[in-house]
């Protein structure tokens, strides 16, 4: 019996081929001056989403400025610099076209724009306890349209901005403070993603689903379970071809939908243990975010004493056991991850992780510092050099 639930997805979502062109009035509703934040594409790869957006804005007579100077894993400082460029243009609204780094930059700048002259670290991070559920509204922020060009980060839907922080020498998410008002997901934009990026983002989306599905309290969260379970089945439908780089057009649509659904899950829940464990790998070794989380997901699944929900998720994803899941993830990770870590690194990262009580508390069973260290040790065993 369902006892009731709370569910919200603040962004209005448009999914499907051609959704930017067919929903042009959405842009007019946001204003007459658009600041477009995007990334630089490799030579020879077209930014189709940017082309579509500019064509729509031209047709509507909306002025725009394109800023492709986005830092990967953006630092607070890079956003402060972007803010100066934004202030020079005086936009009515933002359009983010890209993956997680672009969306996080837009969110960070949108929040900072509201607090001129204040210390950016104070504005972004000194905002009270971590908020679960949907969190605060976009009060006072400019409208924001997100258009994803990768299928996995969920950043186009969530309200969190993950920033590189110089003050703590690590990555850290803000509270849920800036949601895209309109989320446009056109699967065509992700079809030409390089294999490594595509696999990393798919693993990221999968981690979002797993971590929310398995987090404390989620067993009673009807909507998260409903959506995550459907998304796990979608992942099962394309996972083998994702590994062999033989994705079909239908697979790409399913991958985009999988990412969108798992993104909706983290709007209402929050990422859990593997995401927190993975930040040092991205921060110190430039391991793509999705792969960094994936490194720890298998060993994390092993620590559950109550296996009921872990086994259900594995079955829906098409895996017969945790070992099978680990083998699959390893096959994706192995070509891309080269690093050397020491026991002292692991001790440091364990201490930093355990100093974040809310993340420790996401695990539904007792979690100790020794258990965290052991996940690090087992997942990174082949990279430890002392
Ligand atoms: Fe993520």
Boltz pocket constraint, residues with backbone or C-beta under 6 A from the ligand:
constraints:
  - pocket:
      binder: B
      contacts: [[A, 152], [A, 153], [A, 204], [A, 205], [A, 208], [A, 275], [A, 289], [A, 290], [A, 293]]
      max_distance: 6.0
